[in-house]
Amino acid sequence: GKEMITRIIEKIEKIEEIEEIAISTNEKFEGKFKKYVKSRKAKKPIKIVVEPTSNEGKKLGSIGGLNFLMDHLKIDDDVFIIGGDNIFEFDLRNFFDYHIDQNASVIALKKIKDKELIKTFGVCALDKNKVMVEFYEKPEKPKSDLASTACYIFTYNDFMLIKRYIDEGNSPDAMGSFISWLIKKADVYGYVFEEDWYDIGSFEQLDEARKKYS
């Protein structure tokens, strides 16, 4: 009964410090997002940033899309990024406050007990201070039970490193590749939450979410 993006935006709107929202999409879905934004009374300004692509084969990828977004927005502050295929119950205010307390980039992590399910996510290992020391994208033999949830807060300086990452010829596709690269250059903290989370990247997860919310 409610779009996933609406659930995300409603959570974002509760954080006073966030100045504006940007929706990153491509030409194929541009019209639908413009219609969506026009139809709702937003509490914060919403911009739609449209990649010049319209099919799967030519998409810029997660990092390529952020690089494109960076070029089209005048970003001069820390950046809160949420993957649009996420449904989660944890409070973004607590996540944001943790970022402020650490004064560093932070990634939201969820403990996954299912040893087969966790293989489908990015998996993180933390030290005793909750600083990320290892990150593996969809590992065959996970070394941790902490999955990355596509909820990130990057400091301005760390976000700007995306340009360097791309210029060095690294993969523009997977966010996990950038995280693996970033943790060698800056402290990135893990924020572990207990509440429910669904990554709608599979029909199984979609069915689980439908059961919960229907």
HELIX and SHEET records of a PDB file:
HELIX    1   1 MET A    4  ILE A   12  1                                   9    
HELIX    2   2 GLU A   30  SER A   39  1                                  10    
HELIX    3   3 GLU A   56  LYS A   58  5                                   3    
HELIX    4   4 GLY A   61  HIS A   72  1                                  12    
HELIX    5   5 LEU A   92  GLN A  102  1                                  11    
HELIX    6   6 LEU A  117  THR A  120  5                                   4    
HELIX    7   7 TYR A  156  ASP A  167  1                                  12    
HELIX    8   8 MET A  175  LEU A  182  1                                   8    
HELIX    9   9 PHE A  203  TYR A  213  1                                  11    
SHEET    1   A 2 ILE A  21  ASN A  26  0                                        
SHEET    2   A 2 ILE A  46  GLU A  51  1                                        
SHEET    1   B 4 VAL A  79  ILE A  82  0                                        
SHEET    2   B 4 LEU A 146  PHE A 154 -1                                        
SHEET    3   B 4 SER A 105  LYS A 111 -1                                        
SHEET    4   B 4 VAL A 188  PHE A 193  1                                        
SHEET    1   C 4 VAL A  79  ILE A  82  0                                        
SHEET    2   C 4 LEU A 146  PHE A 154 -1                                        
SHEET    3   C 4 GLY A 122  LEU A 126 -1                                        
SHEET    4   C 4 MET A 132  GLU A 137 -1                                        
SHEET    1   D 2 ASN A  86  PHE A  88  0                                        
SHEET    2   D 2 TRP A 197  ASP A 199 -1                                        
END                                                                             
